[in-house]
């Protein structure tokens, strides 16, 4: 069972790193949304390409509030924190129980 436990720990660590990386990508996207940047810049294209599919799905389900403020990055950030706190920790605890 220690092999399965080690696999779960590895999956939990990789998932945690991927979620942290996505948070930083989301923060970068949030920052450049306030600045008038060149849309042909490869970094800007990467940030938009990496975040827009997720943000668009959230925008479709969120009501439009006064002022037109986009709450989708905040909702995605909360979802990522939830996944880190619930899913990653659950995987770690399950792996510890299997040892």
C-alpha positions, 0 to 999 in steps of 0.5 A, spaced: 500 500 500 505 504 500 506 505 493 499 507 492 500 512 498 506 515 494 502 515 488 497 519 492 502 524 495 506 525 488 499 527 485 497 531 490 504 535 490 503 536 482 496 538 483 498 543 488 504 546 484 499 546 478 494 550 482 499 555 485 502 556 478 495 558 475 493 563 481 500 566 479 497 566 471 491 569 474 494 574 478 498 576 471 492 577 467 488 581 472 494 586 473 495 587 465 487 588 464 488 594 468 494 596 463 493 598 456 498 593 453 500 590 446 495 584 445 501 581 440 505 581 446 507 573 447 506 574 454 499 577 454 497 572 449 499 566 453 496 569 459 489 571 455 490 564 452 491 560 459 485 564 463 480 566 458 477 559 457 476 558 464 474 565 465 469 565 460 465 559 463 465 563 469 462 569 466 457 565 463 454 563 469 455 570 473 450 575 473 452 582 470 453 587 476 452 594 476 459 598 473 460 592 469 466 589 474 468 582 472 468 578 478 470 572 474 477 572 476 475 572 484 470 566 483 476 562 479 481 564 485 476 562 490 475 555 487 482 554 486 483 556 494 478 551 495 481 545 491 487 546 494 484 546 501 479 540 500 482 536 494 490 536 495 489 536 503 484 530 502 489 526 497 495 527 502 491 525 508 488 519 504 495 517 503 497 518 510 492 513 512 494 508 507 501 508 510 
